[in-house]
Each structure stands twice: as C-alpha cells, then as structure tokens.
Amino acid sequence: MEEVKVSMPLLGDKFPEMKVRTTHGDMMLPEDKKGKWFVLFSHPGDFTPVCTTEFIAFAKKNKEFEKLNTDLIGLSVDQLQSHLKWVEWIKDNANVEIPFPVIADELGLAATKLGMLHPSKGTSTVRAVFIVDDKGILRLMMYYPQEVGRSVDEVLRSLVALQDSEKYHLAMPENYPNNEFLGKNHAVIPPASNVEAIKDRKERAKNNEFTYLDWWLCHKEIKK
C-alpha cells in the first residue's frame, strides 16, 4: 500500500493562503483577518454529538475571544448547506446562536493544506486547532482525535498566554495565568545565557525587580 504523506504548516510559518466558502460568505485567509488574531478549528462532521457540544461551547465563549481581538472560524469537509442546517439546528434545539463562520471544505483542500486529514483516523478531519496572530503567523497547533472533545477554556487560556508572552516579552508557565507554583499572573523571565547576565540577574534580584529562585528561574507578576 502506498504511504499517504500528510503535510502541515509548522509553528512560525505564515498561515497558508486559501480562498474558502463559509456560512458567512467567501473569505481569503489569512488576508481578510489582517490586524486580528483568529482561531481556526476543524471538526469531523456536522450533526455529530461531540462536535455539537464543542460548537455550543465555542459560541458561548465567542465574546471572550472578541475581547482579545480574535475571531473564531470553524471547518469540516461537509458541504455549505449541511453547515447552514446544522447551525440552524443548534439555534432551534440548544437556543445558541453560532456567531462565527464555518468553512465548507467538501473537497478537503483546506484540510489537506493544514494536515487535518490523518489516514489512520479515516476520511473525516481530526479535531485540529490553529491559533494565528494578527500578522498571519501560525502560533499554536493542537490535534485531538475524533473521539475526544476539546476544552474551549484551554484554547482561550492558550490564546491569552500567547498574547501576554508577546506583549510582556516573558515566558508563560504551566496553566498561566493560574500556575500553582509561581502564583497567579506570574510569568517567567527568560533565563540568563552568559556569565555577565547571571551576575546582572543576581544584582537585579537584590532590588526586588522579580522573584529570584535561581539565575535560571526568576519570575514576576504581570500587572494588567
């Protein structure tokens, strides 16, 4: 059997250019989102139980994403009419309006470019998440199998961590902003990379510029 090669972009790459049809009309990515962040997430199929729970959760958190200058975009290999009916069904049966566009990718063109089709998992897209920044650069990827739903709170948390890391030039610990060891809203100062930097780190610690555990592990509170 011929091996199927799966291609996918890498972190730090420009998000692949593509024209897509969505429930909100045609869209050019990433061009149409220039100046905004966006989260593109795929689902295996419309009218499936796990995907429905995810769409409801994303919809309920949509305003929190908007506050972070971020748009949500869904995708699956289903046709546009199927998306439209599914969105309608969610509104009628869960009383939840889906405020974001859903890409119809029935030919699998976008899914192929983004590595969403994993041969061992069948012909449906896996549950992929791509966080793209306001310059069109891919900053984070997550992949889940069809049988496991995502945590929308984790997607939102990851977005906050990425944006704060960029804004404050700090590294983000586990579960930022709620790391148990370092403390709430605490972020990591990048470790010293030479002898002089180590000396400087120790001197600055004496002035209480940050919490000093060792020259390679210093942290400070981000005050927003």
Backbone hydrogen bonds, N-H to C=O, Kabsch-Sander energy under -0.5 kcal/mol:
donor,donor_aa,acceptor,acceptor_aa,energy
5,K,3,E,-0.6
7,S,5,K,-0.6
12,G,138,L,-3.0
13,D,10,L,-2.4
15,F,136,G,-3.1
18,M,29,L,-2.4
20,V,18,M,-0.5
20,V,27,M,-2.9
21,R,104,A,-0.6
22,T,25,G,-0.7
23,T,102,V,-1.1
25,G,22,T,-1.8
27,M,20,V,-2.4
29,L,18,M,-3.0
29,L,27,M,-0.6
32,D,28,M,-3.1
33,K,30,P,-1.8
34,K,31,E,-1.8
35,G,134,D,-2.3
36,K,33,K,-2.5
37,W,69,N,-2.6
38,F,132,V,-2.3
39,V,71,D,-2.9
40,L,38,F,-0.6
40,L,130,F,-2.3
41,F,39,V,-0.6
41,F,73,I,-2.7
42,S,128,A,-2.1
43,H,75,L,-2.4
48,T,45,G,-0.6
52,T,48,T,-2.1
53,T,49,P,-1.9
54,E,50,V,-1.9
55,F,51,C,-2.6
56,I,52,T,-2.2
57,A,53,T,-1.9
58,F,54,E,-3.0
59,A,55,F,-2.5
60,K,56,I,-2.1
61,K,57,A,-1.2
62,N,59,A,-1.0
64,E,61,K,-0.8
65,F,61,K,-1.7
66,E,62,N,-2.4
67,K,63,K,-1.9
68,L,64,E,-0.6
68,L,65,F,-1.1
69,N,66,E,-2.0
70,T,65,F,-1.6
71,D,37,W,-2.1
73,I,39,V,-2.4
74,G,101,P,-2.7
75,L,41,F,-1.1
76,S,103,I,-1.5
83,H,79,Q,-1.9
84,L,80,L,-2.5
85,K,81,Q,-2.1
86,W,82,S,-2.4
87,V,83,H,-2.8
88,E,84,L,-1.8
89,W,85,K,-2.5
90,I,86,W,-2.5
91,K,87,V,-1.8
92,D,88,E,-2.4
93,N,89,W,-2.7
94,A,90,I,-2.3
95,N,91,K,-0.7
96,V,90,I,-1.1
103,I,74,G,-3.2
104,A,21,R,-2.9
105,D,76,S,-2.1
105,D,78,D,-0.6
105,D,103,I,-0.7
108,G,105,D,-1.9
112,T,108,G,-2.0
113,K,109,L,-1.9
114,L,110,A,-1.7
115,G,112,T,-1.0
116,M,111,A,-2.8
117,L,111,A,-0.6
118,H,116,M,-0.7
121,K,118,H,-2.9
122,G,119,P,-1.6
126,V,116,M,-2.7
127,R,144,Y,-2.1
128,A,126,V,-1.5
129,V,142,M,-2.4
130,F,40,L,-2.5
131,I,140,L,-2.4
132,V,38,F,-2.8
132,V,130,F,-0.6
133,D,137,I,-2.6
136,G,133,D,-2.0
138,L,13,D,-2.9
139,R,131,I,-3.0
139,R,137,I,-0.5
140,L,131,I,-1.3
142,M,129,V,-2.0
144,Y,127,R,-2.2
148,V,145,P,-1.4
152,V,150,R,-0.7
155,V,151,S,-1.6
156,L,152,V,-2.4
157,R,153,D,-2.7
158,S,154,E,-2.5
159,L,155,V,-1.9
160,V,156,L,-2.2
161,A,157,R,-2.4
162,L,158,S,-2.4
163,Q,159,L,-2.5
164,D,160,V,-2.6
165,S,161,A,-2.4
166,E,162,L,-2.0
167,K,163,Q,-2.2
168,Y,164,D,-2.8
169,H,165,S,-1.2
170,L,165,S,-0.8
171,A,188,V,-2.8
176,Y,173,P,-1.9
178,N,175,N,-2.8
179,N,183,G,-0.6
183,G,179,N,-1.8
185,N,177,P,-3.1
186,H,183,G,-1.7
187,A,220,K,-2.8
188,V,171,A,-3.1
189,I,218,C,-2.6
192,A,215,W,-1.0
198,I,194,N,-1.7
199,K,195,V,-2.0
200,D,196,E,-2.5
201,R,197,A,-2.4
202,K,198,I,-2.0
203,E,199,K,-2.1
204,R,200,D,-2.6
205,A,201,R,-1.7
206,K,202,K,-1.1
207,N,203,E,-0.7
207,N,204,R,-0.7
208,N,205,A,-1.7
209,E,204,R,-1.6
211,T,219,H,-3.3
212,Y,210,F,-0.5
213,L,211,T,-0.6
213,L,214,D,-0.6
213,L,217,L,-1.9
214,D,217,L,-1.1
217,L,214,D,-1.3
218,C,189,I,-0.6
219,H,211,T,-2.1
220,K,187,A,-2.2
222,I,185,N,-3.3
223,K,221,E,-0.7
224,K,222,I,-0.7
